[in-house]
Amino acid sequence: MGALERALSEYLNGNEVKNILTPGEFSEWKLTLKAGQVVFAEANSEAFDPALEIVDNSDKVLKTNDDRYPGDQRPLLMWRC
C-alpha cells in the first residue's frame, strides 16, 4: 500500500471532530508536516456555509475550498505538503 492509500485509509477510518461555532468563530488544527505528507479535510454544517484553508506559519493560504462542487456546500480538501 502506497503513502496516498495509507493516508486515505487513515482519513476514512479516523474519528470525526465536532465543534459548535458561533458567527465569526473558526476551528484551528495545528499540524507539523513533512514534505510529501497528505492532508484530507472536509466540513459539514446545517447552520452555515463552511470553508477550509491550509495556512502556513507566515499566514499564507496554501490551499482553500469553500464548496465541494456547485450546489454542495460541504468543502472537501486534499493537499500534499
Residue, then its C-alpha position, 0 to 999 in steps of 0.5 A: m500500500g502506497a503513502l496516498e492509500r495509507a493516508l486515505s485509509e487513515y482519513l476514512n477510518g479516523n474519528e470525526v471532530k465536532n465543534i459548535l461555532t458561533p458567527g465569526e468563530f473558526s476551528e484551528w488544527k495545528l499540524t507539523l508536516k513533512a514534505g510529501q505528507v497528505v492532508f484530507a479535510e472536509a466540513n459539514s454544517e446545517a447552520f452555515d456555509p463552511a470553508l477550509e484553508i491550509v495556512d502556513n506559519s507566515d499566514k499564507v493560504l496554501k490551499t482553500n475550498d469553500d464548496r465541494y462542487p456547485g450546489d454542495q456546500r460541504p468543502l472537501l480538501m486534499w493537499r500534499c505538503 
